[in-house]
């Protein structure tokens, strides 16, 4: 195979050619259980018949016109999402990074509208918001920023899950317009904040006139046990970004807003060539319909509880396991040492997993997982981690 692709990924030695449900097959017809879902993308699993049918029917009718004209599927998906989320307006784009770019632009418009010359956005250490220059600058990971300086200014960083740090910024920083936060940090190691953290942020935003902006790109679309993770806390943000699971593999992102934030964009402020096209929105509508019809957020909550209990039992008493945590089907197992080698070991055994933040095994299986498949993931991951730790015991 010729080397024509830029080396933006250290790719694993496998090429998948087909999928069905929670399973993938490679070019040698080897079968793999997918506990990653394309990094929280294929929540309905692979080759879901209703998504495939929606795409085929739409592709035979109309794929693209332009956002200069009305797009029926975009209107329908916007209505479905805003109703489900308690929001008012939607902007559709092609990715999570683009959705976060839209949110950052809304924050700056909000700041300028309120007389702030240099609007600031509070963001969290350990966060991940994308790889464009603005979202890279918002991201709290120096490793992914290195080499791309100068970064975009206008971000104030605080520790994640530390409400007092945000209160300190409120007291000492002039010009804050918004806060952009993940309800659960995904790339940062499946960091689940304490209960009430989002409610406290909501209260601070209300007190100071900030926009509360939630990056639900990884947590949204039923993954944590609610359609959107903020619903666990009984609050509603001013701005929310989505992508990943919204299209089940078809590129689509969305930035939703309510209240004053929903009225900030005017014609000419923002735009997209491909965002919200009929094909992508057909996929989004099919995903929304199936998530609700099959009650998959509830299924994710129940499966997540089952898997967390199973993993805790399988790894109980191992002093090198720091924590087993998660919410719904967003699960992290933190070890006391780097464990990236586990990804290749799992691959060899027909299991797809991920390691993030160097020491956290991350599981993001599809929401359509069966009980037997969930138990198989628990058994394999428990065995792999236990064997790895025995071999690397200090």
Long-range contacts (C-beta under 8 A, 24 or more apart in sequence): 12-343, 12-344, 12-347, 14-347, 18-46, 18-47, 19-45, 19-46, 19-47, 20-45, 20-46, 20-47, 21-45, 21-46, 21-47, 21-366, 21-368, 22-46, 22-365, 22-366, 22-368, 22-369, 22-370, 22-373, 24-352, 30-350, 31-350, 32-347, 32-350, 32-351, 32-352, 33-350, 33-351, 33-352, 33-373, 33-376, 33-377, 33-380, 34-352, 34-365, 34-366, 35-351, 35-352, 35-353, 35-363, 35-364, 35-365, 35-377, 35-381, 36-352, 36-353, 36-354, 36-362, 36-363, 36-364, 36-365, 37-245, 37-364, 37-365, 37-366, 38-249, 39-218, 39-244, 39-354, 39-364, 40-186, 40-218, 40-223, 40-244, 40-245, 40-330, 40-364, 41-244, 41-245, 41-247, 41-248, 41-249, 42-245, 42-248, 42-249, 42-366, 43-221, 43-222, 43-223, 43-245, 43-248, 43-287, 43-291, 43-296, 43-366, 43-367, 43-368, 44-248, 44-287, 44-290, 44-291, 44-296, 44-366, 44-367, 44-368, 45-366, 45-368, 45-369, 46-249, 46-366, 48-248, 48-286, 48-290, 48-368, 50-286, 50-289, 50-290, 51-248, 51-249, 51-250, 51-283, 51-286, 51-287, 51-290, 53-286, 54-282, 54-283, 54-285, 54-286, 55-250, 55-279, 55-282, 55-283, 55-286, 57-282, 58-278, 58-279, 58-282, 59-279, 61-278, 62-278, 63-277, 63-278, 63-279, 64-274, 64-277, 64-278, 64-279, 65-277, 65-278, 66-273, 67-271, 67-272, 67-273, 67-275, 67-276, 71-276, 71-277, 71-278, 71-281, 72-278, 73-278, 73-281, 73-282, 73-285, 74-276, 74-277, 74-278, 74-281, 76-281, 76-285, 77-276, 77-281, 77-284, 77-285, 77-288, 80-285, 80-288, 81-242, 81-254, 81-256, 81-284, 81-288, 82-256, 82-258, 84-227, 84-228, 84-288, 85-227, 85-228, 85-236, 85-240, 85-256, 86-236, 86-258, 87-236, 87-240, 87-256, 87-257, 87-258, 87-262, 88-257, 88-258, 88-259, 88-262, 89-256, 89-257, 89-258, 89-262, 89-263, 90-254, 90-255, 90-256, 90-257, 91-254, 91-255, 91-256, 91-257, 91-265, 91-270, 91-275, 91-276, 92-252, 92-253, 92-254, 92-272, 92-275, 92-276, 92-280, 92-281, 93-252, 93-253, 93-254, 93-255, 93-272, 93-275, 93-276, 94-251, 94-252, 94-253, 94-272, 94-274, 94-275, 94-280, 95-130, 95-243, 95-251, 95-253, 96-129, 96-130, 96-215, 96-217, 96-241, 96-242, 96-243, 96-244, 96-253, 97-129, 97-130, 97-131, 97-132, 97-135, 97-253, 98-130, 98-132, 98-253, 98-272, 98-275, 99-217, 99-241, 99-242, 99-243, 99-253, 99-254, 99-255, 100-129, 100-130, 100-134, 100-135, 100-138, 100-180, 100-215, 100-217, 100-241, 100-255, 101-130, 101-132, 101-134, 101-135, 102-241, 102-255, 102-270, 103-180, 103-213, 103-215, 103-239, 103-241, 103-255, 104-134, 104-135, 104-138, 104-180, 105-265, 105-269, 105-270, 106-178, 106-211, 106-213, 106-239, 106-255, 106-257, 106-261, 106-264, 106-265, 107-177, 107-178, 107-180, 107-211, 107-213, 107-239, 108-154, 108-177, 109-264, 109-265, 109-269, 110-177, 110-178, 110-211, 110-260, 110-261, 110-264, 111-175, 111-177, 111-178, 113-264, 114-177, 114-209, 116-175, 116-177, 117-175, 118-154, 118-175, 119-154, 119-175, 119-176, 119-177, 119-178, 120-154, 120-155, 120-156, 120-173, 120-175, 120-176, 120-177, 121-154, 121-155, 121-156, 121-176, 121-177, 121-178, 121-179, 121-180, 121-213, 122-155, 122-156, 122-157, 122-158, 122-166, 122-169, 122-176, 122-178, 122-179, 122-180, 122-181, 122-210, 123-155, 123-156, 123-157, 123-158, 123-179, 123-180, 123-181, 124-157, 124-158, 124-159, 124-160, 124-181, 124-182, 124-185, 125-157, 125-158, 125-159, 125-160, 126-160, 126-185, 126-188, 126-189, 126-191, 126-357, 127-160, 127-180, 127-181, 127-182, 127-185, 127-187, 127-188, 127-215, 128-182, 128-185, 128-186, 128-187, 128-188, 129-180, 129-182, 129-215, 138-180, 140-188, 141-187, 141-188, 160-185, 160-188, 160-191, 160-193, 161-191, 161-193, 161-194, 161-197, 163-197, 163-200, 163-201, 163-204, 166-201, 166-204, 167-204, 170-204, 170-207, 170-208, 176-208, 176-210, 177-210, 177-211, 178-205, 178-210, 178-211, 178-212, 178-213, 178-238, 178-239, 179-204, 179-205, 179-210, 179-211, 179-212, 179-213, 180-213, 180-214, 180-215, 181-213, 181-214, 181-215, 182-214, 182-215, 182-216, 182-218, 182-219, 183-214, 183-216, 183-219, 183-224, 183-229, 183-230, 183-232, 184-218, 184-219, 184-224, 184-229, 184-327, 184-330, 186-218, 186-219, 186-330, 186-356, 186-362, 187-218, 187-356, 187-357, 188-356, 188-357, 189-332, 189-334, 189-356, 189-357, 189-359, 189-360, 189-362, 190-325, 190-326, 190-330, 190-331, 190-332, 190-356, 190-360, 190-362, 191-332, 192-325, 192-326, 192-327, 195-233, 196-233, 197-233, 198-230, 198-233, 198-235, 199-233, 199-234, 199-235, 202-233, 202-235, 202-237, 205-238, 211-238, 211-239, 211-261, 212-237, 212-238, 212-239, 213-237, 213-238, 213-239, 213-240, 213-241, 214-239, 214-240, 214-241, 215-241, 216-240, 216-241, 216-242, 217-241, 217-242, 217-243, 217-244, 217-253, 218-244, 218-330, 218-364, 219-330, 220-244, 220-245, 220-246, 221-245, 221-246, 221-287, 221-291, 222-291, 222-296, 222-297, 222-300, 222-328, 222-367, 223-300, 223-328, 223-329, 223-330, 223-364, 223-367, 224-297, 224-300, 224-301, 224-304, 224-327, 224-328, 224-329, 224-330, 225-297, 225-298, 225-300, 225-301, 225-304, 225-327, 225-328, 226-297, 226-301, 226-328, 227-291, 227-297, 229-327, 232-327, 245-287, 246-284, 246-287, 247-280, 247-283, 247-284, 247-287, 248-283, 248-286, 248-287, 249-283, 250-279, 250-280, 250-283, 250-284, 251-280, 252-276, 252-280, 252-281, 252-283, 252-284, 254-284, 291-367, 294-368, 296-367, 296-368, 297-328, 297-367, 299-367, 299-368, 300-328, 300-329, 300-367, 301-328, 303-328, 303-329, 303-365, 303-367, 303-369, 303-371, 303-374, 304-328, 304-329, 304-330, 304-331, 306-371, 306-374, 306-375, 307-331, 307-363, 307-374, 307-377, 307-378, 310-374, 310-375, 310-378, 310-379, 310-382, 311-378, 311-381, 311-382, 314-378, 314-379, 314-381, 314-382, 314-383, 314-386, 315-382, 315-385, 315-386, 318-385, 318-386, 318-389, 320-389, 320-393, 321-385, 321-389, 322-359, 326-363, 329-363, 329-364, 329-365, 329-366, 329-367, 329-369, 330-363, 330-364, 331-362, 331-363, 331-364, 332-356, 332-360, 332-361, 332-362, 332-363, 333-360, 333-361, 333-363, 333-381, 333-385, 334-359, 334-360, 334-361, 335-359, 335-360, 335-361, 335-385, 335-389, 337-392, 339-385, 339-388, 341-388, 342-384, 342-385, 342-388, 345-384, 345-388, 346-380, 346-381, 346-384, 349-380, 349-384, 351-377, 351-380, 351-381, 351-384, 353-381, 361-385
